[in-house]
């Protein structure tokens, strides 16, 4: 994990290639001292990285992002309002690549939609 102690996995279930993972963000993490003091906002690139680590955890392989075809940030992810994120992922093992179609959401709704490819 690149961001040590940034989050912890609370639960994870899989059904026919569809994964639902609940993570809890550490709202006291060093990252929030600079982004932004007194108003923490989880950077979009960090949200994207959560999915990379999710695909790595599920595939049990070290991977790199090859392409992000569609990335939409739809809301602010503020860990003071809700430190929990639900990661809903469809992961397809396409041989040399892993294809991801996923959303991240909290109690207020969807914060990220992503379609990406990892190798």
N, C-alpha and C positions, 0 to 999 in steps of 0.2 A: 504494500500500500504506500503510495507516494505521500499522502497526507496522514502521517501517523496520528492516531487517536482522534481523527476527524469525525468518525462515525462508528457505530456498532450495529451489527445485524441482529435484530430482535427476533425475526422469524423469516422463514423461507419455505414456500411450497411450490411444487411443480405438478402440472397436469397436462400431459400430452404436448410437451414443448412450450407451454405457457407457464411463466414463472411469476410469482408474486412474492416480493421480498419487502419486509418492513425494516427500515433503518432508523436509528435515532442519531441525530446530528449533535455533536458536542458544541453547544452554544458558547462555551468558554474557550474554544480553540483559538490559538494564536492568530490564525487567518483573519478573524473578525476584529482584531485590534487595528488593522489597517483597512478593512473593507466592511463596514465603516464604523468608527468609534460611535457608540451610543445608538447606532442604527445598523445592526448587522444585516448584510445581504450576502447570500451565498452566490459567489461568482458563477456565471453560466458555464465556464470551462470546467469548474469543479463538479457541477451537476452532470456534465457530459462524462467526466472521468469516473463518476460513480457507476455509470453503465459499462464502461470499459472493465472496471474491476468486477462488476457483476458477471459479465460474459467470461472473464478469466476464472472466476470462482466456480461457475457452473461447468465450464469446459475443462477445468483443471489444466489450463495452458497459459503461458505468458503470451500476451498479444499486443499488437499495435493497432491504433486506428488507421485505417487505410483511406476511408472516405466517409464523409457525413453528407448524405444526399439531401436530407431534409431535417433541419433543426429549428424548432420554434420555441422560444421562451415566452410563455403566456402569462406569467405572474411572478412576483417577487417571492423568493424563498427566504423568509426571516425566521431564524431558529428561536427567537424570543416569542414569536406568535405561535409557532408550532414546530418543535424540534423533530417531529416524526415525518418521514417520507415513505410513501408506498411506491415501489418500483414495479411496474407491470411490464413484462418483457416477453416477446416472442423471439426465440433464438433458433436459427436454422444453421445446422452444420452443413456447409456447402463444400465439403472436402477441404480445399486449401484455405477457405475463408469461413468466417462466421457472420451471418447476417442478423442484424438486430432491428426490430421494430418495437418501440417502447414509449411509455409515458412515465413521468414522475408526478406524483400528486401529494397534496397534503389536505388538511381539513377544509381548506378554502377552495380546493379544486386543482386542476392541472397546472403545473408550473413549467413542464418541459415535455415536448414531443420530439422524438428523434428516430430517424432511420439511418443506420450506419453499417459499415463493413469493417471487420477486424481480421488481421492475419497474424 
